[in-house]
Amino acid sequence: MKTRITDLFGIEHPIIQGGMHYVGFAELAAAVSNAGGLGTITGLTQKTPADLSNEIARCNEMTNKPFAVNLTFLPTVSSPDYPGYVKAIIEGGVQVVETAGRNPVQVMPYLKDAGIKVIHKCTSVRHALKAQEIGCDAVSVDGFECGGHPGEDDIPNMILLPRAADELEIPFVSSGGQADARSLVASLAMGADGVNMGTRFMATVEAPIHQNVKDAIVAASELDTRLIMRPLRNTERVLNNPAVERVLTVEKAKGSAITFEDILTDVAGVYPKVMIDGDMDVGAWSCGMVAGLIHDIPTCKELIDEIMAEAEILIRTRLEGMLSHIKSAAT
């Protein structure tokens, strides 16, 4: 399947693995890229630029295909060494960068001068248009269904994707609720050029996370996520657990007077304990509603091959078959 995204990034299939904290290591990125998609290393999971350089080198040893590095721009007082991370990305020969969080305008000249393609994660059309304006090559449009931070507009992909298609000139992929061939075909029908999958890639053989996390995703339904930090306007969709219930209880009690410090222990610094140690209840961790569509733990190749094969069947048999039926009825 050829789309503007496959042409832009030099990949076989229009499927991107999104950057995920303490999930996007070289093992997963290489497996996705080797399967024909675009794998992604999560930059800030690596504690220093030197660590990121090593992770990029590891990925280059495992694949000769394009992969991306995610670089999230955080609203923090003590900012990460972004110049150092950008230097590591450039010197590592990375061909694609997925930016997220705040506007990446300050790093765009360095990435573009190095010939790197940039795809920015957006939760609204206005942010996507801004990304286009500053020179991003593509955007990932994240609907309200997505795990992690869906923004504050609460617009699901059935509305957000067609709106993006109406406004954007650059290619975009859909993110949030993407898990299978139905997701891909629906996204293409609404104007996207591919899909970005996060939670679905967590439940794969190569995802270097604890089996407890994978099992929790498979066991979950679409009813098992919660939205936290809404009063702080930093909304995050997470899988429900006792820590999440504690956060929601504090939010209800504190109301508009809540501060980040009130929930700090349940939302900060928990990812290594969850993803690496498998301590499922230690804190809140991102998960999409799409967990309700995830029922197995395949390899990345099995997953991508199945999506592409079933997408072709959907398009050629179900959709074309409907048109043929209409034509036959008309005659």
C-alpha positions as CSV (number, residue, x, y, z in Angstrom):
1,M,0.0,0.0,0.0
2,K,1.4,3.4,-1.0
3,T,0.3,6.6,0.6
4,R,2.0,10.0,1.1
5,I,3.3,8.8,4.5
6,T,5.0,5.7,3.0
7,D,6.6,7.9,0.3
8,L,7.6,10.5,2.8
9,F,9.3,8.2,5.2
10,G,10.5,5.5,2.8
11,I,8.5,2.7,4.5
12,E,6.5,-0.2,3.1
13,H,3.3,0.1,5.2
14,P,1.6,3.2,6.5
15,I,1.9,2.2,10.1
16,I,3.9,4.1,12.7
17,Q,4.8,3.0,16.3
18,G,4.4,6.1,18.5
19,G,6.9,7.2,21.1
20,M,6.0,5.8,24.5
21,H,7.8,6.4,27.8
22,Y,9.8,3.3,28.9
23,V,8.3,1.4,26.0
24,G,10.0,2.8,22.9
25,F,13.4,1.2,23.2
26,A,15.6,0.0,20.3
27,E,14.2,-3.6,20.4
28,L,10.6,-2.5,19.6
29,A,11.6,0.3,17.1
30,A,13.7,-2.1,15.1
31,A,11.0,-4.8,15.1
32,V,8.4,-2.4,13.8
33,S,10.7,-1.0,11.1
34,N,11.9,-4.5,10.1
35,A,8.2,-5.4,9.6
36,G,7.7,-2.6,7.2
37,G,6.4,0.1,9.5
38,L,8.2,3.0,11.2
39,G,9.5,2.2,14.6
40,T,10.2,4.9,17.2
41,I,12.7,5.3,20.0
42,T,11.5,7.5,22.9
43,G,14.2,10.1,23.3
44,L,13.5,11.3,26.9
45,T,13.3,7.7,28.2
46,Q,17.1,7.9,27.8
47,K,18.4,9.9,30.7
48,T,21.1,11.7,28.8
49,P,22.0,12.5,25.2
50,A,24.9,10.0,25.5
51,D,22.3,7.3,26.4
52,L,20.2,8.3,23.4
53,S,23.3,8.0,21.2
54,N,23.8,4.5,22.4
55,E,20.2,3.5,21.9
56,I,20.2,4.8,18.4
57,A,23.4,2.8,17.7
58,R,21.7,-0.3,19.1
59,C,18.8,0.2,16.8
60,N,21.0,0.7,13.8
61,E,22.6,-2.6,14.6
62,M,19.2,-4.3,14.5
63,T,17.7,-2.7,11.4
64,N,18.9,-1.0,8.2
65,K,15.4,0.5,7.7
66,P,14.2,3.9,8.7
67,F,13.2,4.5,12.3
68,A,12.2,7.6,14.2
69,V,13.1,9.2,17.5
70,N,10.4,10.8,19.6
71,L,11.3,14.1,21.3
72,T,8.7,15.5,23.6
73,F,9.0,19.2,24.7
74,L,7.9,19.3,28.3
75,P,6.6,22.3,30.2
76,T,9.1,22.0,33.0
77,V,11.2,24.5,34.9
78,S,14.3,22.3,34.7
79,S,14.4,21.5,31.0
80,P,16.1,18.4,29.5
81,D,19.3,19.0,27.5
82,Y,17.4,19.4,24.2
83,P,20.4,20.6,22.2
84,G,22.2,17.5,23.3
85,Y,19.4,15.2,22.3
86,V,19.1,16.9,18.9
87,K,22.8,16.5,18.4
88,A,22.6,12.8,19.2
89,I,19.7,12.4,16.8
90,I,21.6,14.1,14.0
91,E,24.9,12.4,14.6
92,G,23.1,9.0,14.8
93,G,21.8,9.4,11.3
94,V,18.1,9.2,12.3
95,Q,15.9,10.0,9.3
96,V,12.6,10.9,11.1
97,V,11.8,12.7,14.3
98,E,8.4,12.6,16.0
99,T,8.0,15.8,18.1
100,A,5.3,16.1,20.8
101,G,4.3,18.4,23.6
102,R,5.1,22.1,23.1
103,N,5.8,23.7,19.8
104,P,9.1,22.4,18.4
105,V,9.9,25.5,16.4
106,Q,13.2,26.0,18.2
107,V,14.7,22.8,16.9
108,M,13.3,22.8,13.4
109,P,16.2,24.6,11.7
110,Y,18.7,22.0,13.0
111,L,16.6,19.0,12.1
112,K,15.7,20.4,8.6
113,D,19.3,21.3,7.9
114,A,20.2,17.7,8.6
115,G,17.6,16.5,6.2
116,I,15.5,14.9,8.9
117,K,11.7,14.6,8.3
118,V,9.6,15.9,11.2
119,I,6.1,14.6,12.2
120,H,4.4,16.5,15.1
121,K,1.8,15.0,17.4
122,C,-1.3,17.2,17.6
123,T,-4.6,17.0,19.4
124,S,-6.4,19.7,17.4
125,V,-6.7,21.1,13.9
126,R,-5.3,24.5,15.0
127,H,-2.2,22.9,16.4
128,A,-1.8,20.8,13.2
129,L,-2.0,23.9,11.1
130,K,0.7,25.6,13.3
131,A,2.9,22.5,12.8
132,Q,2.4,22.8,9.1
133,E,3.2,26.6,9.3
134,I,6.6,26.0,11.0
135,G,7.7,23.4,8.5
136,C,6.7,20.0,9.8
137,D,6.6,17.5,7.1
138,A,3.6,15.6,8.5
139,V,1.4,15.5,11.7
140,S,0.0,12.8,13.9
141,V,-3.6,13.7,14.7
142,D,-4.5,12.4,18.2
143,G,-8.2,11.9,18.9
144,F,-9.9,11.9,22.3
145,E,-9.7,8.1,22.3
146,C,-5.9,8.0,22.6
147,G,-3.9,6.9,25.5
148,G,-1.7,9.5,27.2
149,H,-2.6,13.2,26.7
150,P,-5.6,13.8,24.4
151,G,-5.6,17.6,24.9
152,E,-8.5,19.5,26.3
153,D,-11.0,19.7,23.3
154,D,-12.4,16.1,23.6
155,I,-12.8,15.7,19.9
156,P,-12.9,12.0,18.8
157,N,-11.4,10.9,15.5
158,M,-14.6,10.5,13.6
159,I,-14.8,14.3,13.6
160,L,-11.1,15.3,14.1
161,L,-9.7,13.3,11.1
162,P,-12.1,14.7,8.5
163,R,-11.6,18.2,9.9
164,A,-7.8,17.7,9.6
165,A,-8.3,16.5,6.0
166,D,-10.3,19.7,5.2
167,E,-7.6,22.0,6.5
168,L,-4.2,20.4,6.0
169,E,-2.0,20.3,3.0
170,I,0.7,18.1,4.5
171,P,0.1,14.4,5.1
172,F,-1.2,13.2,8.5
173,V,-1.7,9.9,10.3
174,S,-4.5,9.1,12.8
175,S,-3.7,8.3,16.4
176,G,-6.0,7.1,19.1
177,G,-8.1,4.0,18.7
178,Q,-5.9,2.4,16.1
179,A,-5.5,-1.4,16.4
180,D,-6.3,-3.3,13.3
181,A,-7.3,-3.3,9.6
182,R,-10.6,-1.6,10.3
183,S,-8.8,1.3,12.0
184,L,-6.5,1.7,9.1
185,V,-9.1,1.6,6.4
186,A,-11.4,3.9,8.3
187,S,-8.6,6.4,8.8
188,L,-7.7,6.3,5.1
189,A,-11.4,6.9,4.3
190,M,-11.4,10.0,6.5
191,G,-8.4,11.5,4.8
192,A,-5.4,10.2,6.8
193,D,-2.4,8.7,5.1
194,G,-1.7,6.1,7.7
195,V,-2.0,5.2,11.4
196,N,0.0,5.7,14.6
197,M,-0.4,3.0,17.1
198,G,0.8,3.1,20.7
199,T,-1.1,0.8,23.0
200,R,-1.4,-1.9,20.3
201,F,2.4,-2.1,20.0
202,M,2.7,-2.4,23.8
203,A,1.0,-5.8,23.5
204,T,3.5,-7.4,21.1
205,V,6.2,-9.9,21.7
206,E,9.1,-7.5,21.1
207,A,7.8,-4.7,23.4
208,P,10.5,-4.6,26.1
209,I,8.1,-4.2,28.9
210,H,6.9,-6.5,31.7
211,Q,4.5,-9.3,30.9
212,N,2.1,-8.0,33.5
213,V,1.6,-4.8,31.4
214,K,0.9,-6.8,28.3
215,D,-1.5,-9.1,30.1
216,A,-3.3,-6.1,31.7
217,I,-3.9,-4.6,28.2
218,V,-5.2,-7.8,26.8
219,A,-7.6,-8.3,29.8
220,A,-8.9,-4.7,29.7
221,S,-12.0,-3.6,27.9
222,E,-12.9,-0.2,26.4
223,L,-14.5,0.7,29.7
224,D,-11.3,0.4,31.8
225,T,-9.5,3.7,31.1
226,R,-10.0,6.9,33.1
227,L,-9.1,10.6,32.6
228,I,-6.9,12.1,35.2
229,M,-5.4,15.6,35.7
230,R,-8.4,17.3,34.0
231,P,-8.5,20.0,36.7
232,L,-4.9,20.8,35.9
233,R,-5.6,21.0,32.2
234,N,-3.0,18.3,31.6
235,T,-5.5,15.5,30.9
236,E,-4.2,12.0,30.6
237,R,-6.0,8.8,29.7
238,V,-4.7,5.9,31.8
239,L,-5.7,2.3,32.7
240,N,-7.7,2.2,35.8
241,N,-6.0,0.9,39.0
242,P,-5.9,1.8,42.7
243,A,-3.5,4.6,42.1
244,V,-5.8,6.1,39.5
245,E,-8.7,5.9,41.9
246,R,-6.7,7.7,44.5
247,V,-5.9,10.5,42.1
248,L,-9.6,10.8,41.1
249,T,-10.6,10.9,44.8
250,V,-8.1,13.7,45.5
251,E,-9.2,15.6,42.4
252,K,-12.9,15.4,43.5
253,A,-12.0,16.5,47.0
254,K,-9.7,19.4,46.1
255,G,-11.7,20.7,43.1
256,S,-10.2,23.8,41.5
257,A,-7.8,24.2,44.4
258,I,-5.8,21.1,43.4
259,T,-2.1,21.3,42.6
260,F,0.2,18.8,40.9
261,E,1.9,18.2,44.2
262,D,-1.3,16.8,45.6
263,I,-1.1,13.8,43.3
264,L,2.6,13.7,42.7
265,T,3.4,10.3,44.2
266,D,0.8,8.6,42.0
267,V,1.8,10.2,38.6
268,A,5.5,11.1,38.7
269,G,8.4,8.7,38.2
270,V,6.2,5.6,38.1
271,Y,7.0,4.3,34.6
272,P,10.1,2.3,35.3
273,K,8.3,0.5,38.2
274,V,5.3,-0.3,35.9
275,M,7.0,-1.0,32.6
276,I,10.2,-2.7,33.8
277,D,9.3,-4.1,37.2
278,G,5.7,-5.0,36.4
279,D,4.3,-3.2,39.5
280,M,0.8,-2.6,38.1
281,D,-0.7,-0.6,40.9
282,V,2.2,1.7,41.9
283,G,0.9,4.6,39.8
284,A,-1.0,5.9,36.8
285,W,0.2,4.8,33.3
286,S,-1.1,5.7,29.9
287,C,-3.4,3.3,28.0
288,G,-5.9,3.9,25.2
289,M,-9.5,2.9,25.0
290,V,-8.3,0.7,22.1
291,A,-7.4,-1.9,24.8
292,G,-10.9,-3.2,24.2
293,L,-9.8,-4.3,20.7
294,I,-6.6,-6.0,21.8
295,H,-6.9,-9.7,22.5
296,D,-3.5,-11.2,21.7
297,I,0.2,-10.6,21.9
298,P,1.6,-11.2,18.4
299,T,5.1,-10.3,17.0
300,C,5.3,-6.9,15.3
301,K,5.6,-8.7,11.9
302,E,2.5,-10.8,12.6
303,L,0.6,-7.8,13.7
304,I,1.5,-5.6,10.7
305,D,1.2,-8.4,8.2
306,E,-2.3,-9.2,9.5
307,I,-3.4,-5.5,9.4
308,M,-2.2,-5.1,5.8
309,A,-3.7,-8.4,4.6
310,E,-7.1,-7.7,6.2
311,A,-7.1,-4.1,5.0
312,E,-6.8,-5.3,1.4
313,I,-9.7,-7.7,2.0
314,L,-11.8,-4.9,3.5
315,I,-11.1,-2.6,0.6
316,R,-11.3,-5.1,-2.3
317,T,-14.1,-7.4,-1.0
318,R,-16.3,-5.5,1.5
319,L,-16.2,-2.0,0.1
320,E,-15.8,-2.8,-3.6
321,G,-18.4,-5.5,-3.1
322,M,-20.9,-2.9,-1.8
323,L,-20.3,-0.8,-4.9
324,S,-20.8,-3.8,-7.2
325,H,-24.1,-4.6,-5.4
326,I,-25.2,-1.0,-6.0
327,K,-24.3,-1.1,-9.7
328,S,-26.1,-4.5,-10.1
329,A,-29.2,-3.2,-8.4
330,A,-29.2,-0.1,-10.6
331,T,-29.2,-2.2,-13.8
